[in-house]
Each structure stands twice: as C-alpha cells, then as structure tokens.
Amino acid sequence: GTRIDTSVYELRTAGRGESEPLVPNNSDGDRQQNRRVTLTLLSEKASEVEVATSGEMPPFDDGVLHDGTEANGPDGFDRALIEGSRYHISCPRVRRIEGMLEVTVLAERLEGGSYGSYGSSVSLGAGVHSYRGHETGYSSDFAGFAPRLLVGATATYPLDYLIGISFDGTAEEWRVVSDQRAFDLCLVGETVRLVALYRDLPGVDTIVVEQPSVLGITSFRLTEIPVEG
C-alpha cells in the first residue's frame, strides 16, 4: 500500500493456506519456503491515437496485368470472369455504428456459366497475403474480406485480433473482423454481400474503399462512398 497508488490499483488479498504449497510442507526449511507472499500486479490501459487524414491520395495501381478497376462506389463497375461469368461490384454507402465503420461491398452476378463452375465465383479478397506483412501466419482459407479505407494519404485497415502463434511457431496468426471468405458463388440475379468493420474516422463524410494489387489479387478502388449514421 505504501508503494503503489491504491486509488488507481485495487488491492485484493486471497489466502491459499495449505491448498497451494510451493514445496512439500514436511520440514522446517520447506515450511519457511511456504511462508510466502506472492504479489501480482494487473493493469488494463486503453489508449487512442488520432489518425491524421490529410495529404494526397496515391494514384490507383491497377496491378501487374493492368486488370484492376477504379470506379465511383455507388455506381460500381462490372468485372468479367472466365467461362462468361460477370459480376457488378459496388459499395452504395458506409455505415457509422457505435464507433466503427461498417463497409459492405455488393457483388451481383449478372450472367455466367453454371453454378459452381470453375471461375464462376467472385473474389474480392487479398489472396494469401496479409496487410500485416508476408511473415504473418496466413492462408487463403482465412484471408477474409479486408480492403483498406483511404482518406487522403491515410490508409485504415480492418479491425483484427491475434489468435496465437502458427503451427510451425514461425509467425503470429491474425484474423480480420470481417467475412472470413472473400469469395462466394451465387446464381444469376443474386447478390453476394461482403462485410468488414473498421475503426471510425470522425468527421469523414465520404470515403474510398480499395483492395491494392500488392496483396495478391485483382485490385479495385471504389470512390466517393458516402458515410451515413
């Protein structure tokens, strides 16, 4: 009590008695070791960092094959796949909900081959790369839907959480707070909805949603998306 601020740290005592001896309690020396006090300090600290949303937005990178697309978000764009499949990709709005931004990108299947045929599924994910770096424990099974938000020169990535160390012990395993798959199948006339959550950017009225080609997929950039709520 003399060493810490007890108005900040609550003191809680818990006697263990004979239930948790450090060593067998059958000699004077062992009993001396068992007469002990263990002090554990627990602290939870939350911090916030103001994100500067200034500067000039970088030019759109349409990828190595130059097959990426930049378009107005609410209007969207068409993406043709193999076997005649064609989707319309759009983002009509971004919703502000309790300190977060909810981004939903719509992929409506306009035409195409049979359901389930190779190349008939829309894919708007990051391939096998994570925005946390190539050394992050990651796989295409859990790549998730994780585009970034652009406001000026500032990029904001989806909320994510650490689940542990990879099975080979070489990297951290993270999961994004979003749809865990960024691809799906649907019939002609149906729409796939892919959702991801981000930290709010207060004061921002319009936003850009972008999947950069550096993460390993066909890139896209949807601009002038209104933020509502």
C-alpha positions as CSV (number, residue, x, y, z in Angstrom):
1,G,0.0,0.0,0.0
2,T,2.9,2.4,0.5
3,R,4.5,1.6,-2.9
4,I,1.5,1.9,-5.3
5,D,-1.4,4.3,-5.7
6,T,-4.3,2.4,-4.1
7,S,-6.8,4.9,-5.7
8,V,-5.7,3.6,-9.1
9,Y,-4.9,-0.1,-8.2
10,E,-7.4,-2.0,-6.1
11,L,-5.8,-4.3,-3.6
12,R,-7.3,-7.8,-3.3
13,T,-6.0,-10.4,-0.9
14,A,-6.5,-14.1,-1.2
15,G,-5.2,-16.6,1.3
16,R,-4.2,-20.0,-0.1
17,G,-3.2,-21.6,3.2
18,E,-2.4,-25.3,2.8
19,S,-4.0,-25.6,-0.6
20,E,-1.1,-24.4,-2.7
21,P,2.2,-25.2,-1.1
22,L,5.3,-24.2,-3.0
23,V,7.2,-27.4,-1.8
24,P,6.1,-30.3,0.4
25,N,5.4,-28.9,3.9
26,N,7.3,-31.6,5.8
27,S,10.4,-29.8,7.2
28,D,11.4,-26.6,8.8
29,G,13.2,-25.4,5.6
30,D,10.2,-26.3,3.4
31,R,7.8,-24.6,5.8
32,Q,9.9,-21.5,5.6
33,Q,9.6,-21.5,1.8
34,N,5.9,-22.0,2.1
35,R,5.6,-18.9,4.3
36,R,5.5,-16.5,1.4
37,V,3.5,-13.7,-0.2
38,T,3.1,-13.6,-4.0
39,L,2.3,-10.1,-5.4
40,T,0.6,-9.9,-8.8
41,L,0.0,-6.6,-10.5
42,L,-2.7,-6.4,-13.2
43,S,-3.2,-3.3,-15.3
44,E,-5.5,-2.6,-18.2
45,K,-4.6,0.5,-20.2
46,A,-6.5,1.8,-23.2
47,S,-5.1,4.4,-25.4
48,E,-6.3,6.2,-28.5
49,V,-4.2,7.8,-31.3
50,E,-5.6,10.5,-33.5
51,V,-5.4,9.4,-37.1
52,A,-4.4,12.3,-39.5
53,T,-6.5,12.2,-42.6
54,S,-4.6,14.6,-44.8
55,G,-2.3,14.6,-47.8
56,E,-2.8,13.5,-51.4
57,M,-4.3,10.1,-52.2
58,P,-1.8,7.9,-54.1
59,P,-2.6,7.1,-57.7
60,F,-4.5,3.9,-58.3
61,D,-2.4,0.8,-59.1
62,D,-4.2,-1.4,-61.5
63,G,-1.8,-4.3,-61.0
64,V,0.8,-6.2,-63.0
65,L,-1.7,-7.3,-65.6
66,H,-3.4,-3.9,-65.6
67,D,-6.8,-5.6,-65.0
68,G,-7.7,-3.6,-61.9
69,T,-10.7,-1.2,-61.9
70,E,-11.3,2.3,-60.3
71,A,-14.9,3.5,-60.2
72,N,-17.4,5.5,-58.3
73,G,-18.5,3.4,-55.3
74,P,-22.3,3.8,-55.5
75,D,-22.3,3.3,-59.3
76,G,-19.8,0.4,-59.2
77,F,-18.3,-1.5,-62.1
78,D,-18.6,-4.8,-64.0
79,R,-16.0,-7.5,-63.6
80,A,-15.9,-10.3,-66.1
81,L,-14.6,-13.7,-65.1
82,I,-13.7,-16.8,-67.2
83,E,-16.5,-19.0,-68.6
84,G,-18.6,-16.0,-69.2
85,S,-19.4,-15.1,-65.6
86,R,-19.9,-11.4,-65.0
87,Y,-20.5,-9.5,-61.7
88,H,-21.4,-5.9,-60.9
89,I,-19.3,-4.7,-57.9
90,S,-20.5,-1.6,-55.9
91,C,-20.5,0.0,-52.4
92,P,-23.5,2.2,-52.1
93,R,-22.7,3.5,-48.6
94,V,-20.6,3.0,-45.5
95,R,-22.4,3.0,-42.1
96,R,-21.1,4.5,-38.9
97,I,-22.2,2.4,-35.9
98,E,-21.0,2.8,-32.3
99,G,-17.5,4.0,-33.0
100,M,-17.0,1.7,-36.0
101,L,-17.4,1.9,-39.8
102,E,-19.2,-1.0,-41.4
103,V,-18.2,-1.5,-45.1
104,T,-20.4,-3.7,-47.3
105,V,-19.4,-4.4,-50.9
106,L,-22.0,-5.9,-53.1
107,A,-21.3,-8.3,-55.9
108,E,-24.3,-9.0,-58.1
109,R,-24.0,-11.9,-60.6
110,L,-25.3,-10.6,-63.9
111,E,-24.6,-13.6,-66.1
112,G,-22.3,-16.6,-66.5
113,G,-21.7,-20.3,-66.5
114,S,-23.4,-22.9,-64.4
115,Y,-23.5,-22.6,-60.6
116,G,-20.3,-23.9,-59.0
117,S,-18.3,-24.0,-62.3
118,Y,-14.6,-23.0,-62.1
119,G,-14.2,-19.3,-62.3
120,S,-17.8,-18.5,-61.6
121,S,-17.2,-17.2,-58.0
122,V,-16.5,-13.6,-57.3
123,S,-13.3,-13.0,-55.4
124,L,-12.6,-9.7,-53.7
125,G,-10.0,-10.8,-51.1
126,A,-6.3,-10.4,-50.6
127,G,-5.2,-13.8,-51.9
128,V,-2.7,-15.3,-49.5
129,H,-1.1,-12.1,-48.2
130,S,-1.9,-10.1,-45.1
131,Y,-1.6,-6.3,-44.7
132,R,0.4,-7.1,-41.6
133,G,3.2,-8.4,-43.7
134,H,4.2,-11.5,-45.6
135,E,5.7,-13.1,-42.5
136,T,2.2,-13.1,-40.8
137,G,0.7,-16.6,-40.3
138,Y,-1.9,-16.5,-43.0
139,S,-3.6,-18.7,-45.6
140,S,-6.1,-18.2,-48.4
141,D,-8.7,-20.1,-46.3
142,F,-8.7,-17.3,-43.8
143,A,-7.6,-14.3,-45.9
144,G,-11.0,-12.8,-45.4
145,F,-12.5,-9.7,-46.9
146,A,-10.1,-7.0,-45.9
147,P,-9.9,-3.9,-48.2
148,R,-8.4,-0.7,-46.9
149,L,-10.1,2.7,-46.4
150,L,-8.4,5.7,-47.9
151,V,-8.8,9.3,-46.8
152,G,-6.2,11.4,-48.4
153,A,-2.9,9.8,-47.9
154,T,-4.1,7.8,-44.8
155,A,-4.9,4.1,-45.1
156,T,-7.0,2.4,-42.5
157,Y,-7.2,-1.4,-42.4
158,P,-10.0,-3.6,-40.8
159,L,-10.1,-4.5,-37.2
160,D,-8.3,-7.7,-36.5
161,Y,-7.3,-9.9,-33.5
162,L,-4.4,-12.1,-32.5
163,I,-5.3,-15.8,-32.1
164,G,-1.9,-17.2,-31.4
165,I,1.3,-18.5,-33.0
166,S,1.2,-20.5,-36.2
167,F,1.5,-24.3,-36.0
168,D,5.2,-24.2,-37.0
169,G,6.0,-21.5,-34.5
170,T,7.3,-19.0,-37.0
171,A,4.6,-16.3,-37.2
172,E,1.7,-14.7,-35.4
173,E,-1.8,-15.8,-36.6
174,W,-4.3,-12.9,-37.0
175,R,-8.0,-12.9,-38.1
176,V,-9.8,-9.9,-39.5
177,V,-13.2,-8.8,-38.2
178,S,-15.0,-9.5,-41.4
179,D,-16.4,-12.2,-43.6
180,Q,-13.8,-14.9,-43.3
181,R,-14.0,-15.7,-47.0
182,A,-13.8,-13.0,-49.7
183,F,-15.2,-15.2,-52.4
184,D,-18.6,-16.9,-53.0
185,L,-20.9,-18.4,-55.5
186,C,-24.3,-17.2,-56.4
187,L,-26.9,-17.7,-59.1
188,V,-27.5,-15.1,-61.9
189,G,-29.6,-12.3,-60.3
190,E,-28.4,-13.0,-56.8
191,T,-26.0,-10.7,-54.8
192,V,-23.1,-11.6,-52.5
193,R,-22.6,-9.2,-49.6
194,L,-19.1,-8.9,-48.1
195,V,-18.7,-7.0,-44.8
196,A,-15.8,-5.7,-42.8
197,L,-15.5,-3.5,-39.7
198,Y,-13.1,-0.6,-39.2
199,R,-12.3,2.0,-36.5
200,D,-14.4,5.1,-37.0
201,L,-12.8,8.1,-38.7
202,P,-14.8,11.0,-37.1
203,G,-15.7,13.9,-39.4
204,V,-15.2,12.0,-42.6
205,D,-18.3,12.2,-44.9
206,T,-17.0,10.3,-47.9
207,I,-14.5,7.5,-48.2
208,V,-12.6,5.3,-50.6
209,V,-12.6,1.5,-50.4
210,E,-9.6,-0.1,-52.1
211,Q,-8.0,-3.5,-52.4
212,P,-4.4,-2.9,-53.5
213,S,-2.8,-5.2,-56.0
214,V,0.3,-5.7,-53.8
215,L,-1.8,-8.0,-51.6
216,G,-2.1,-10.5,-54.4
217,I,-5.5,-10.1,-56.1
218,T,-7.1,-8.1,-58.9
219,S,-7.2,-4.6,-57.5
220,F,-10.2,-2.3,-57.3
221,R,-10.8,1.2,-55.9
222,L,-14.3,2.5,-55.2
223,T,-14.5,6.2,-54.7
224,E,-16.9,8.9,-53.3
225,I,-18.7,6.5,-51.0
226,P,-21.0,8.4,-48.5
227,V,-20.6,7.7,-44.8
228,E,-24.0,7.6,-43.1
229,G,-25.0,7.4,-39.5
